[in-house]
Amino acid sequence: MTVLQTLKKLVLGETWLLPLGVVAVVALSLLLQSALGKGWDHVGGFVVLAGVAFVLVLSVSLSARPR
């Protein structure tokens, strides 16, 4: 499988890893927001972006492995 085919499968919802990972990132960001308070205003977007990018890369790498 190519990376584009794997990415298409992830976007179209043929795996649960990506949606569950995004939910985990959002839940973790809500916990961090309450812990950091005002500091979250400066770093919150970067934390969410890094978390979603990490989940996407992890999903693609796990799906692209030969079985």
N, C-alpha and C positions, 0 to 999 in steps of 0.2 A: 504494500500500500504506500502511496505517496503521502507526503505531508498535507497536501491540499485535500485529498480524499479523507484523511483522518480529521482534518479541521472541519470539513463539511459534515462528517458524522457527529462531531461534537456540537456544532452549531445547531444542527437539526434535531438534536436531542436523543441520539441513539446510545447515549451513555448517561449514567447518573452521577458520575464523578464531577463533572463540571458544574451542574446546578447545585449539588450538595457542597462543593467547595466554595462557590460564591455565597451561599447561605452562611457557611462557617465564617467567611471573611467579614460579612456584614455583621454577624453576631459578635464576633471578636472586636470589630470596630466600635460597636455600641458599648461594649464593656470598657474599651480603652477611652472612649469619649467621656464616660462618667468618671474615670480615674484621672484623666489628664486635665479636664476642665478647659481653661482658656488655652492651654498648649495645643489642644486638639485643633483649634482654628488654623494653626500654622502648618501642622503636619498631617492632618487627617486625610486629605485627598491623596497625598503621596503614599500613605499607609494602605489605603484601599486599593489604589492603583497597583502597588507592588504585590499585594495579596492576590488580586485577580490575575495579574500577569503570571505569578508563580503557579496558581492553580491551572491556568491555561497551558503553560509549558509542561507541567506535570501530567496533565491529561493527554496531551499530544504525545509525550514521550512514552507513556504507558500504553497508549493505543497503537503506537507505531511499531512496537516490538513484535517480531515474528513469534507465532505461537507454536 
